[in-house]
C-alpha cells in the first residue's frame, strides 16, 4: 500500500534509520516512522517521495521473517 500522510501528519513523523546502515555517505537507507496505527517506510534518498504504510502487526511479521532469513 502506498501511503502519503497529509502535510501536517508528515511534519509530525519522527523518521529513524537503521543502525546497520553501512553506506559511505550515510544517505542510502530505508527510514521508518511509527504511529499507533501505521508503520511508515520511505527511501532516505527521496524523503518527499512515496511512502509505504503497514499495520503494526504486518510490520512485526515482516521483521520476524527478515530476522529468520
N, C-alpha and C positions, 0 to 999 in steps of 0.2 A: 504494500500500500504506500503510495506517495503521499506525504503529508507536509504541508507548509503551514505553520502556525501563523496567526494574524501578526501584524507588525508589533502590536502590544505584547502578545504572547512570546514572540521571538526575542524581544528585548529582555524578557524576564528569565529566559532559559540560561542555565549555567552549564556550559559545554566543558567536558572533560576529555582528555586524550589518554590513551593507554600509556602506561609507564614502560611498556615493551617496545614502543616505537624506537626504531634504530636509524631513522633517516638522518643523513648528514645535515640537512637543512632544517630538520625538526618540523617540517610542514607537510609530510606525506603520511597522514594518519586518518583514521576514522575517529570522529568525535561523537560522544554520547551525552545527551542531556535527559534527565528523568523528571517526570511529574507523577503525581499519584496514578493517573490513568494511562500514561503513554511513555514509552522509551523512544526518544527521538535520536536518529542517527544521520550524520552528514559527513561529507568529504571535506577535510580541513583545507584542501586547496581551492574549494569553491563554497565558502560559508553561506552566501546568499542563495545558493543553488538549491536543487531539490533535496528533500529530506525524506527519510523513511520513518514511519511511526509503527510501533509494535505495542501490543498489550504486554504488560509486565510479565505475565505467565508465559507468553510466547518467547519473549526475550530470554527469560530464565531457562527455558527448554533449549533454545539455541546455544546459550553459553555452556550448558551441561553437555550438549552434543559436541561442541567445539573442543571442550576440555578433554573429551574422550578420544578425539580423532586427531 
